[in-house]
């Protein structure tokens, strides 16, 4: 068959978020260790456009969407590297929870400051 299983794409999106965090200085571990927040994923939408085959190399585009709410919203595109074919589009929403697993209703100060730098 040789086709990538549909569930694998969720991991690719996570890889995109982690690469984004490393590139822009806001990794998951820093958010937790330095600031004391967990940021669980609460919504995931995927629109499959095409299929990948094993050994295909991919390009993951991860875009942060600005929102005044206490959440992190990303949009994604995954493309096959060899021909730039669009494989899927997706979006995710993450929320902030403190160490007591309580929902944060206001955007944490550290994230507001980070957004001022990143979203210039």
C-alpha positions in Angstrom: 0.0 0.0 0.0 2.7 2.5 1.0 0.4 5.3 2.1 1.0 7.2 5.3 -1.6 6.4 8.0 -4.0 9.4 8.5 -3.2 9.5 12.3 0.5 10.2 11.6 -0.4 13.7 10.4 -1.3 14.7 14.0 2.3 14.0 15.0 3.6 16.0 12.0 1.5 19.0 13.3 3.0 18.6 16.7 6.5 18.6 15.1 5.5 21.8 13.4 4.5 23.4 16.7 7.7 22.3 18.4 9.8 23.6 15.6 7.9 26.9 15.8 8.5 27.1 19.6 12.2 26.5 19.2 12.6 29.0 16.4 10.7 31.8 18.3 11.9 31.0 21.8 8.7 29.7 23.3 9.1 25.9 23.7 6.6 23.7 25.6 9.1 23.0 28.3 10.0 26.6 28.8 6.3 27.5 29.1 5.9 24.9 31.9 9.3 25.1 33.7 9.8 28.9 33.5 6.2 30.1 33.6 4.3 27.2 35.3 1.7 26.7 32.5 0.5 23.7 30.6 -0.9 24.3 27.1 -3.1 21.3 26.2 -4.5 21.0 22.8 -8.4 21.3 22.9 -9.3 21.5 19.3 -7.9 20.0 16.1 -9.3 20.3 12.6 -7.7 18.6 9.6 -8.7 18.9 6.0 -6.9 16.2 4.0 -6.2 17.2 0.4 -3.9 14.5 -0.9 -2.0 11.5 0.4 1.6 11.0 1.4 3.7 7.9 0.7 6.3 6.4 2.9 9.7 8.0 2.3 8.0 11.3 1.1 9.7 14.3 2.6 7.4 17.1 3.8 7.4 20.8 4.5 5.4 21.9 7.5 4.3 25.5 7.6 3.1 26.6 11.0 1.4 30.0 11.4 0.4 31.6 14.7 -2.9 33.4 14.6 -3.2 36.4 16.9 -6.1 36.4 19.3 -6.9 38.5 22.4 -8.2 35.4 24.1 -6.1 33.2 26.5 -5.4 30.6 23.9 -2.9 29.7 21.2 -4.2 29.2 17.7 -2.2 27.8 14.9 -2.9 27.2 11.2 -0.8 24.6 9.2 0.0 23.5 5.7 1.8 20.3 5.0 3.3 19.9 1.5 5.2 17.2 -0.3 8.8 18.5 -0.7 9.4 17.0 -4.1 6.5 18.7 -6.0 5.2 21.2 -3.4 1.8 19.4 -3.6 -0.6 20.5 -0.8 -1.3 17.4 1.4 -3.4 19.0 4.1 -4.4 22.1 5.9 -5.1 22.1 9.6 -5.7 24.3 12.7 -5.3 23.8 16.4 -6.3 25.6 19.6 -4.5 25.3 22.9 -5.4 26.7 26.2 -3.4 27.8 29.3 -3.7 25.8 32.5 -1.8 26.5 35.7 0.0 23.8 37.6 -3.2 23.0 39.5 -4.8 22.2 36.2 -7.1 25.2 36.4 -8.0 27.0 33.2 -6.5 30.5 32.9 -9.2 32.9 31.7 -6.7 35.8 31.1 -3.7 35.6 28.8 -0.6 35.1 30.9 1.8 38.1 31.1 4.7 36.2 29.7 2.7 35.3 26.6 1.5 38.8 26.0 5.1 40.0 26.2 6.2 37.3 23.8 3.5 38.2 21.3 4.6 41.8 21.3 8.0 40.7 20.1 6.9 38.0 17.6 3.8 39.7 16.1 5.4 43.0 15.3 
